[in-house]
Amino acid sequence: MRNRREVLKALGGLAFAGAGLAQMAQESPAVGERVPPRPIPWDTGQCAFCEMPIRTPEGQWRGRTFPRGFFEQTYAQIAFEKPRPAPHDPKQVVEALHFESIACMVNYAWVHGLRDGEGATFYVTDRGAYDPARPQESVRLVPARSATYYWGEKMMVVMNARLLAFASAKAAQEFAERHKAQHGRQRFYSFQTLWDLAPLPEMNLVALLARHAGLLGR
């Protein structure tokens, strides 16, 4: 039985990424200087990987209505030490990339060869400090490298990635206890584990990886 990496390789998922990407999952993220997080463009921001809005849309969006703050709870960011060309418009430069899913951030970094601690710092939203009644105001970014990640089999989050981040293992465990009945099987991960498992499963994963590698037109 093939594992996910073997399937992706058969589809060209590793061949297009280059030999360097094949090694990324086996190496620890560097712990370099921390770049401070950048302002979050809630009004105009889109996910750099899947292009969904980083703010929960009001009313219906693509035929669905989402609870208040649903997108914001999994917001993630890659902040750069030096500005670099924007992903979809090389004429512009950006100080950060914004993601509406933790998996989107990890998968984008996996495809494009970005590494935490090498001219960039990865950040995730601390779900333990998050208030869905004040979604944008309560987003507290913590370094991805030090967070604890919670996976719930039946948990619904954007892109069906089933991942949340917490500033501490204790907060993640308390959250898991409260939602054991609703979420089914549960797991805890470190950022290193997520890196080892990349690319992380989520909606449209193979198509998104292929598009970012230039195999599919936009």
C-alpha positions as CSV (number, residue, x, y, z in Angstrom):
1,M,0.0,0.0,0.0
2,R,1.4,3.4,-1.0
3,N,1.8,6.2,1.5
4,R,0.9,9.8,0.7
5,R,4.4,10.7,-0.5
6,E,4.6,7.8,-2.9
7,V,1.2,8.8,-4.4
8,L,2.3,12.4,-4.8
9,K,5.5,11.3,-6.4
10,A,3.5,9.2,-8.9
11,L,1.5,12.3,-9.7
12,G,4.6,14.5,-10.1
13,G,4.1,16.0,-6.6
14,L,7.8,15.6,-5.7
15,A,9.4,15.6,-9.1
16,F,8.3,19.2,-9.8
17,A,9.3,20.4,-6.4
18,G,13.0,19.5,-6.8
19,A,15.4,17.4,-4.8
20,G,15.7,20.0,-2.1
21,L,12.0,19.7,-1.1
22,A,12.3,15.9,-0.7
23,Q,14.8,16.6,2.1
24,M,12.7,19.2,4.0
25,A,10.5,16.7,5.8
26,Q,13.5,15.0,7.3
27,E,15.2,18.1,8.7
28,S,14.4,20.2,11.7
29,P,13.1,23.8,11.1
30,A,16.0,26.2,11.9
31,V,15.7,28.3,15.1
32,G,17.0,31.6,13.8
33,E,16.3,35.2,14.7
34,R,12.6,35.8,15.2
35,V,11.0,38.2,12.7
36,P,8.1,40.1,14.3
37,P,4.6,39.4,12.9
38,R,3.2,41.8,10.4
39,P,-0.2,43.5,10.5
40,I,-3.1,41.3,9.3
41,P,-5.0,42.6,6.3
42,W,-8.4,41.4,7.5
43,D,-10.4,43.5,5.0
44,T,-8.5,42.5,1.8
45,G,-6.3,39.5,2.7
46,Q,-6.5,36.2,0.9
47,C,-4.8,32.9,1.6
48,A,-1.5,32.7,-0.3
49,F,-2.1,29.0,-0.9
50,C,-5.8,28.4,-1.5
51,E,-6.9,32.0,-2.1
52,M,-9.8,31.9,0.3
53,P,-10.4,35.1,2.4
54,I,-8.7,35.1,5.7
55,R,-11.7,36.8,7.3
56,T,-15.0,35.0,7.6
57,P,-17.3,36.3,4.8
58,E,-20.6,37.8,5.9
59,G,-23.7,36.0,4.6
60,Q,-23.3,33.2,2.0
61,W,-20.0,32.5,0.4
62,R,-19.8,29.8,-2.4
63,G,-23.2,28.6,-1.3
64,R,-22.4,28.3,2.4
65,T,-22.8,30.4,5.5
66,F,-20.1,30.1,8.1
67,P,-20.3,30.9,11.8
68,R,-18.8,34.2,13.0
69,G,-15.0,34.0,13.3
70,F,-14.8,30.5,11.6
71,F,-11.9,31.5,9.3
72,E,-10.0,33.6,11.8
73,Q,-9.4,30.8,14.3
74,T,-6.9,29.1,12.0
75,Y,-5.2,32.2,10.6
76,A,-1.4,31.7,10.1
77,Q,1.4,34.0,8.8
78,I,4.9,33.8,7.4
79,A,6.7,37.1,8.2
80,F,9.8,37.9,6.2
81,E,13.0,39.6,7.4
82,K,13.2,41.4,4.0
83,P,10.4,42.2,1.7
84,R,10.1,39.8,-1.3
85,P,8.0,39.7,-4.5
86,A,4.3,38.9,-4.0
87,P,3.3,35.4,-5.0
88,H,0.9,36.4,-7.8
89,D,2.4,39.8,-8.7
90,P,6.2,39.9,-8.9
91,K,6.0,43.7,-9.4
92,Q,4.8,44.1,-5.8
93,V,6.6,43.2,-2.7
94,V,5.2,41.9,0.6
95,E,6.5,41.7,4.2
96,A,4.4,38.7,5.0
97,L,2.2,35.9,3.5
98,H,-1.2,35.3,5.0
99,F,-3.1,31.9,5.3
100,E,-6.5,31.0,6.5
101,S,-5.4,27.4,7.4
102,I,-2.4,26.1,9.3
103,A,-2.2,23.3,6.7
104,C,-2.2,26.0,3.9
105,M,0.9,27.6,5.5
106,V,2.8,24.4,5.9
107,N,1.9,23.2,2.4
108,Y,2.9,26.5,0.8
109,A,6.2,26.5,2.6
110,W,6.8,22.9,1.6
111,V,6.2,23.6,-2.1
112,H,8.2,26.9,-2.2
113,G,11.1,25.9,0.0
114,L,10.5,28.4,2.8
115,R,11.9,27.5,6.2
116,D,11.1,28.8,9.6
117,G,14.2,30.6,11.0
118,E,15.8,31.3,7.6
119,G,14.8,34.9,6.9
120,A,11.3,34.2,8.0
121,T,9.2,33.4,11.0
122,F,6.1,31.2,10.9
123,Y,3.2,32.3,13.2
124,V,-0.2,30.6,14.1
125,T,-3.2,31.8,15.9
126,D,-3.4,30.7,19.6
127,R,-6.9,29.0,19.7
128,G,-6.7,29.1,23.5
129,A,-6.9,32.9,23.5
130,Y,-9.4,33.1,20.7
131,D,-12.9,34.6,21.2
132,P,-15.3,33.9,18.3
133,A,-17.4,36.9,19.4
134,R,-14.4,39.1,18.8
135,P,-12.5,37.1,16.1
136,Q,-10.1,39.6,14.7
137,E,-9.4,41.5,17.9
138,S,-8.7,38.3,19.9
139,V,-6.3,36.7,17.3
140,R,-3.0,36.3,19.2
141,L,-0.1,35.1,17.1
142,V,2.5,32.7,18.6
143,P,5.6,31.3,16.9
144,A,4.6,28.1,15.0
145,R,7.8,26.4,16.2
146,S,6.7,26.6,19.9
147,A,3.0,25.8,19.5
148,T,1.1,22.6,20.3
149,Y,-1.2,21.4,17.5
150,Y,-4.5,19.6,18.0
151,W,-6.1,17.3,15.4
152,G,-9.7,16.2,15.8
153,E,-11.1,13.6,13.4
154,K,-14.6,15.2,13.2
155,M,-13.6,18.8,13.9
156,M,-14.7,21.3,11.2
157,V,-12.3,24.0,10.3
158,V,-11.5,25.7,7.0
159,M,-10.1,23.5,4.2
160,N,-11.1,20.5,6.3
161,A,-7.6,20.5,7.7
162,R,-8.8,19.5,11.2
163,L,-5.9,21.4,12.9
164,L,-5.8,24.1,15.6
165,A,-2.8,25.6,17.4
166,F,-2.4,26.4,21.0
167,A,0.3,28.3,22.9
168,S,0.7,25.5,25.4
169,A,0.3,21.8,25.6
170,K,-1.9,22.2,28.7
171,A,-4.4,24.5,26.8
172,A,-4.5,22.0,23.9
173,Q,-5.2,19.1,26.3
174,E,-8.0,21.0,28.1
175,F,-9.6,21.8,24.7
176,A,-9.4,18.2,23.7
177,E,-11.1,17.1,27.0
178,R,-14.0,19.5,26.4
179,H,-14.6,18.3,22.8
180,K,-13.8,14.6,23.1
181,A,-17.4,13.6,22.4
182,Q,-17.8,15.8,19.3
183,H,-14.4,15.3,17.7
184,G,-13.9,11.6,17.8
185,R,-10.2,10.5,17.6
186,Q,-7.8,13.1,18.8
187,R,-4.0,13.7,18.3
188,F,-1.4,16.2,19.5
189,Y,1.5,17.3,17.3
190,S,4.5,19.5,17.5
191,F,5.5,21.8,14.6
192,Q,8.3,19.4,13.8
193,T,5.8,16.6,13.4
194,L,3.7,18.7,11.0
195,W,6.9,19.5,9.1
196,D,7.7,15.7,8.9
197,L,4.2,14.9,7.6
198,A,4.1,17.7,5.0
199,P,2.3,18.0,2.7
200,L,-0.6,18.0,5.1
201,P,-4.0,16.6,3.9
202,E,-6.7,19.2,3.2
203,M,-9.2,20.0,0.5
204,N,-7.9,20.1,-3.1
205,L,-4.4,19.3,-1.9
206,V,-2.9,17.7,-5.1
207,A,-4.4,20.4,-7.4
208,L,-3.1,23.2,-5.1
209,L,0.4,21.7,-4.9
210,A,0.5,21.2,-8.7
211,R,-0.7,24.8,-9.3
212,H,1.9,26.3,-7.0
213,A,4.6,24.2,-8.7
214,G,3.5,25.7,-12.0
215,L,2.1,22.5,-13.5
216,L,-1.5,23.9,-13.7
217,G,-2.6,27.3,-15.0
218,R,-4.2,29.7,-12.6
